[in-house]
């Protein structure tokens, strides 16, 4: 039997013809009839595809307002990308948080976006799966001593800890990696190499004092590092295989894994294991600091803001840069979550309000109005930098202006001014919008003492030195 026979039988040509012909010819080789062979071939036919939704089919709950012209441009871009995203056939609802900002081509979920769907969309939790916050309280501990201890035990920058200095996650977590095909090959080794590391970008270790009690607190911010990024890559590959068959018009970044498939079950399980790894990754750093100081931790809790949650309505709620604010959002959830703003501002401890117009989420931070590169161009213009970029004197002046009174440290030894407070939206405005839209209640604050970030670890990279 040939492809022309299938076409003559009314079938549309496609990649599925090869396995269909193999099945049909296997029947013919065993003496089966042509009719039986054609029936076997038909079972390989892809089902009907799903068209994109029409414009305005899905309501978008907007919990953001512009305070100036720059923010207005940002809001318009966020709304445009969400309007394109909600045309995805399985999406059921969407919301925009006050700290929202674009994060890719139109149609890509923005930072500060929440999407409810019938399926799991790897692109909607992003590569930094389970980017999250954790806090531990260290009563009777001096803030500087705690910051020194954290600096001594943490690890920022690309890659993981060097061999000989690596730490292992719990046996339960390692076993979960080994049992899931999404996590077994090429991910398990990264789960060990990257354990007890914090990465770069906007991730940090922040030390301050609780406004309510004066006790010293450590807050860490990071995601699942290479293990999460590799799971994301595998998830996107599988999701796009489904997209090509089910809804080829859907934006590639919005591809989904159907929940009622084996792939969906395995991916959902893998997400929970990555979540478990990330939680341990936070607390191992907190515990190492406590051990170095011979100190005790009085209380701790954590929450993710890049993840997928399943509610009782059966839908999957994707928060990309959005903090869960609904009751019992996880088995280990408390009634409190953590919202950072910038290194010079208090970190907010909030109680979620489960607002329907927020789909049960609150913001995850202050967000940006500009990309890192755009912000650097602005600083260069403001400080009169030449073609080589900001000078050491420029950087010192910026640090003095933006971090005065703070113990601001950079693990690489070089400041990353693209992560200083001016890179972010007005903390006061974001906080006011949290209250205005009723997304959460601020119940306490961590007053800043100092923080550690990766810094400009690329400053002396070979490619930069060559360009110079």
C-alpha positions in Angstrom: 0.0 0.0 0.0 1.3 3.5 -0.9 0.6 7.0 0.3 -1.4 7.5 -2.9 -3.7 4.7 -1.7 -4.4 6.6 1.5 -5.0 9.9 -0.4 -7.4 8.1 -2.7 -9.2 6.8 0.4 -9.8 10.4 1.4 -7.0 10.9 4.0 -5.0 14.1 4.2 -1.3 13.7 3.8 1.0 14.4 6.8 3.8 13.0 8.9 1.4 10.4 10.2 1.4 8.6 6.8 4.7 6.7 7.6 3.4 4.8 10.7 0.0 4.5 9.1 1.5 2.8 6.0 3.7 0.5 8.2 0.6 -0.7 10.1 -1.5 -1.1 6.9 1.2 -3.1 5.1 1.8 -5.3 8.2 -1.8 -6.4 7.9 -1.5 -7.0 4.1 1.7 -9.1 4.6 -0.3 -11.4 6.9 -3.0 -11.9 4.3 -5.4 -9.3 5.7 -7.8 -7.4 3.4 -7.3 -4.0 1.9 -10.3 -2.8 3.9 -8.8 -3.9 7.1 -5.5 -2.3 6.2 -7.2 1.0 5.5 -9.0 0.9 8.8 -5.7 0.3 10.6 -4.2 3.3 8.7 -7.1 5.5 9.7 -6.3 5.0 13.4 -3.2 7.1 12.9 -5.1 10.1 11.5 -4.8 13.2 13.7 -8.0 14.4 15.2 -9.5 17.8 14.3 -7.4 20.8 15.3 -8.6 23.5 17.7 -8.8 27.0 16.3 -7.7 30.1 18.3 -10.4 31.8 20.3 -11.9 35.0 18.9 -10.8 38.3 20.3 -12.5 39.2 23.7 -13.8 35.6 24.2 -11.9 35.6 27.6 -12.1 38.4 30.2 -8.8 39.7 31.4 -8.9 41.0 35.0 -6.5 44.0 35.1 -5.1 45.0 38.5 -2.6 47.6 37.3 -2.7 51.3 36.7 -0.1 53.6 35.2 1.4 56.3 37.4 3.4 58.0 34.6 4.1 57.8 30.8 6.7 55.1 31.1 4.3 52.9 33.0 1.5 53.6 30.6 3.6 52.2 27.8 4.4 49.2 29.9 0.7 48.6 30.7 -0.3 48.8 27.1 2.3 46.2 26.2 1.2 43.9 29.0 -2.4 44.1 27.9 -1.5 43.5 24.3 0.5 40.3 25.1 -2.3 39.0 27.3 -5.0 39.7 24.7 -3.0 37.5 22.3 -2.3 34.8 24.9 -6.0 34.3 25.9 -6.9 33.3 22.3 -5.2 29.9 23.2 -8.1 27.4 23.0 -7.8 25.8 26.4 -7.3 29.1 28.4 -10.3 29.9 30.6 -9.3 33.1 32.5 -6.5 35.6 33.0 -5.3 38.3 35.3 -2.7 41.0 35.4 -0.9 42.0 38.6 0.3 45.5 39.6 4.0 44.6 39.0 3.4 43.2 35.5 5.9 43.8 32.7 6.4 42.2 29.2 8.7 39.2 29.0 8.9 38.2 25.3 7.2 38.5 22.0 3.5 39.5 21.9 1.5 36.5 23.1 4.0 35.4 25.7 2.8 35.5 29.3 4.2 38.6 31.0 5.9 38.7 34.4 3.0 39.4 36.7 0.5 37.3 34.6 -1.9 34.7 35.9 -3.6 32.2 33.5 -6.2 29.6 34.3 -6.3 26.7 31.8 -7.6 23.2 31.2 -4.0 22.1 30.6 -0.4 22.6 31.7 1.6 25.2 29.7 5.3 24.9 30.4 5.9 28.4 28.8 3.6 29.9 31.4 5.7 29.0 34.4 8.9 29.8 32.4 12.3 28.2 32.6 12.8 29.4 36.2 10.3 26.9 37.6 9.4 27.6 41.2 11.3 30.9 41.5 10.4 31.5 45.1 10.9 33.3 48.5 11.8 31.8 51.9 12.2 33.5 55.3 13.8 32.3 58.5 13.7 34.2 61.8 17.0 34.2 63.8 16.2 35.6 67.3 19.1 37.2 69.2 21.3 37.3 66.1 23.1 40.4 64.9 22.1 41.3 61.3 25.7 41.8 60.2 26.8 38.5 61.7 24.0 36.8 59.8 24.8 38.5 56.5 28.5 37.5 57.0 27.5 33.9 57.6 25.2 33.8 54.6 27.9 35.3 52.4 30.3 32.6 53.6 28.0 29.6 52.8 25.9 30.7 49.8 26.9 30.5 46.1 25.9 32.9 43.4 26.7 33.0 39.7 26.5 30.6 36.7 26.8 26.9 37.1 26.9 25.0 40.4 29.2 24.3 43.2 32.6 22.9 42.2 33.3 19.2 42.7 34.4 18.6 46.3 32.1 21.3 47.5 28.8 19.9 46.3 25.9 19.0 48.6 23.1 16.5 48.0 19.4 17.0 48.3 17.5 14.6 50.5 17.3 11.0 49.6 13.5 11.3 49.1 14.1 14.1 46.5 16.9 12.1 44.8 14.6 9.1 44.6 11.8 11.2 43.1 14.2 12.4 40.4 15.2 8.8 39.6 11.6 7.6 39.3 10.4 10.3 36.8 11.5 10.0 33.2 11.4 13.8 32.8 13.9 14.2 35.6 16.1 11.1 35.4 18.3 11.7 32.4 20.4 14.8 32.4 18.5 16.4 35.3 19.5 14.3 38.3 23.2 15.3 38.1 22.3 19.0 37.8 20.1 18.5 40.9 23.3 17.7 42.9 25.6 20.1 41.2 23.3 23.1 41.6 22.0 22.3 45.0 22.7 25.1 47.6 23.2 27.7 44.9 21.2 30.9 44.0 22.1 31.8 40.4 22.3 35.4 39.2 19.9 38.1 37.9 17.5 39.4 40.5 18.0 36.5 43.0 19.3 37.5 46.4 19.9 36.8 50.1 18.5 39.7 52.2 19.0 40.3 55.9 16.8 42.6 57.9 14.8 43.0 61.1 11.1 42.3 61.6 9.1 45.5 62.0 6.9 43.8 64.6 9.5 42.3 66.9 12.9 43.6 65.9 14.1 40.0 65.4 16.7 39.4 62.6 15.4 37.6 59.5 17.0 36.0 56.4 15.0 36.1 53.2 16.3 34.2 50.1 15.1 34.5 46.5 15.9 32.0 43.8 14.3 29.2 41.6 15.1 25.7 40.6 18.3 26.5 38.7 19.5 24.0 36.1 17.1 21.1 37.1 14.1 23.3 36.5 15.5 24.8 33.3 16.1 21.3 31.9 12.6 20.1 32.9 11.2 23.2 31.2 13.1 22.4 28.0 11.7 18.8 28.0 8.2 20.1 28.8 8.2 22.6 26.0 9.3 19.9 23.5 6.4 17.6 24.5 3.9 20.5 24.6 4.9 21.6 21.1 4.4 18.0 19.8 0.9 18.2 21.1 0.5 21.7 19.7 1.4 20.7 16.2 -1.2 18.0 16.3 -4.0 19.7 18.3 -3.7 23.5 17.7 -0.9 24.5 15.2 -2.2 28.1 15.2 -1.4 28.5 18.9 1.6 30.6 19.8 4.6 28.3 20.3 5.2 29.6 23.9 1.6 28.8 24.8 1.7 25.1 23.8 0.2 22.8 26.3 0.4 19.3 27.7 -3.1 17.8 28.1 -3.8 16.9 31.7 -5.6 13.7 30.8 -2.5 12.1 29.2 0.4 10.0 30.6 2.7 12.9 29.6 0.5 15.3 31.6 0.6 13.1 34.7 4.4 12.7 34.5 5.0 16.4 34.0 2.7 17.3 36.9 4.6 14.9 39.1 8.0 16.3 37.9 6.8 19.8 38.8 6.1 18.7 42.3 9.6 17.1 42.6 11.2 20.3 41.4 9.2 22.2 43.9 10.5 19.9 46.6 14.1 20.4 45.4 13.7 24.2 45.5 12.3 24.3 49.0 15.2 22.2 50.2 17.6 24.5 48.3 16.3 27.5 50.2 16.4 25.9 53.6 19.8 24.3 53.3 21.3 27.7 52.9 19.4 29.0 55.9 20.5 26.0 58.0 24.1 26.3 56.9 24.1 30.0 58.1 22.5 28.9 61.4 25.1 26.2 61.9 27.9 28.7 61.2 26.6 31.0 63.9 25.5 28.2 66.3 22.1 30.0 66.1 18.6 28.7 66.2 15.8 29.3 63.7 12.5 30.3 65.5 10.2 30.3 62.5 10.2 29.9 58.8 7.9 29.7 55.7 8.1 30.0 52.0 6.2 30.5 48.8 6.8 30.2 45.1 5.8 32.8 42.5 6.6 30.9 39.2 4.6 27.8 39.3 1.3 26.0 38.4 -1.4 25.3 40.9 -4.4 23.1 40.6 -7.6 24.3 42.2 -10.8 22.3 43.1 -12.4 23.5 39.9 -9.9 21.3 38.0 -8.2 24.1 36.3 -4.4 24.7 36.3 -3.5 28.2 37.5 -0.2 29.4 36.1 1.5 32.2 38.0 4.5 33.8 36.3 5.8 36.3 38.8 2.6 36.1 40.8 2.2 35.0 44.4 -0.6 32.6 45.5 -3.1 34.3 47.7 -5.8 31.7 47.9 -6.4 29.4 50.9 -4.5 26.1 51.1 -2.6 26.7 47.8 -0.1 24.0 48.8 0.2 21.2 51.4 2.9 23.2 53.2 1.2 26.6 52.8 0.8 28.9 55.7 -1.6 31.9 55.6 1.4 34.2 54.9 3.5 34.9 51.8 6.4 37.1 51.0 6.6 40.0 48.5 10.0 41.7 48.0 10.2 45.2 46.4 13.9 46.2 46.0 17.0 46.0 48.2 16.4 49.4 49.7 12.8 48.7 50.6 11.1 46.5 53.3 10.1 43.1 52.2 6.3 42.7 52.7 4.8 39.8 54.7 1.2 39.6 53.5 -1.9 37.6 54.0 -3.7 36.7 50.7 -7.2 37.8 50.1 -8.2 35.3 47.3 -9.6 38.1 45.2 -11.7 36.8 42.3 -10.4 39.6 40.1 -6.9 38.4 40.8 -7.8 34.8 40.3 -6.5 34.2 43.8 -3.1 35.8 43.3 -1.1 38.8 44.5 2.1 40.5 43.0 5.5 38.9 43.5 7.5 42.2 43.7 7.9 45.6 42.2 8.5 44.6 38.6 10.3 46.6 35.9 9.2 49.2 33.4 12.4 48.7 31.4 14.6 45.8 30.4 18.0 45.6 32.0 19.7 46.8 28.8 17.3 49.8 28.5 17.9 50.7 32.1 21.7 50.6 31.6 21.3 52.9 28.6 19.4 55.4 30.8 22.1 55.3 33.5 24.8 55.7 31.0 23.1 58.8 29.5 22.4 60.2 33.0 26.0 59.8 34.2 27.7 60.7 30.9 29.3 57.4 30.3 31.3 56.9 27.1 31.2 54.0 24.6 33.0 51.7 27.1 30.1 52.0 29.5 29.9 53.2 33.1 33.2 53.9 34.7 34.2 52.8 38.3 33.5 56.3 39.5 30.1 56.3 37.8 29.2 53.0 39.5 30.5 54.2 42.9 28.2 57.3 42.6 25.2 55.2 41.6 25.8 52.9 44.6 26.2 55.8 47.0 22.9 57.3 45.7 20.8 54.1 45.7 22.2 52.0 48.5 23.3 54.5 51.1 23.0 53.1 54.6 22.8 49.5 53.4 25.3 46.7 53.4 24.9 45.9 49.7 27.2 43.1 48.6 27.9 41.4 45.2 29.2 37.9 45.3 31.3 38.3 42.2 33.0 41.4 43.6 31.5 43.7 40.9 28.3 45.6 41.3 25.4 44.9 39.0 23.7 48.3 38.7 21.0 46.9 36.6 19.6 45.4 39.8 19.6 48.4 42.0 16.4 50.1 43.2 16.0 52.5 40.2 15.7 49.5 37.9 12.3 48.7 39.4 8.9 50.3 39.6 8.0 52.6 42.5 7.7 50.4 45.5 5.2 52.8 47.0 3.0 52.7 43.9 3.0 48.9 43.8 2.2 48.7 47.5 -0.7 51.2 47.0 -2.1 49.1 44.2 -2.0 46.0 46.2 -4.2 47.8 48.7 -6.4 49.5 46.0 -7.2 46.2 44.3 -7.5 44.3 47.5 -5.0 41.6 46.5 -3.4 41.1 49.9 -3.1 42.5 53.4 0.3 43.6 54.6 0.7 42.2 58.1 4.5 42.8 58.7 7.7 44.0 57.1 11.3 43.0 57.0 13.3 46.3 57.4 16.5 46.1 55.2 19.9 45.8 56.7 21.8 44.5 53.7 21.7 42.0 50.9 23.9 39.8 48.6 23.4 39.4 44.8 25.5 37.7 42.2 26.7 41.1 40.8 28.3 41.5 37.4 30.0 38.1 37.1 30.6 38.7 33.4 32.7 41.8 34.0 36.0 39.9 33.3 34.6 37.4 30.9 37.0 36.6 28.0 34.6 37.9 25.4 34.4 41.2 27.2 38.1 41.6 27.6 38.6 40.8 23.9 36.1 43.5 22.9 37.9 46.0 25.1 
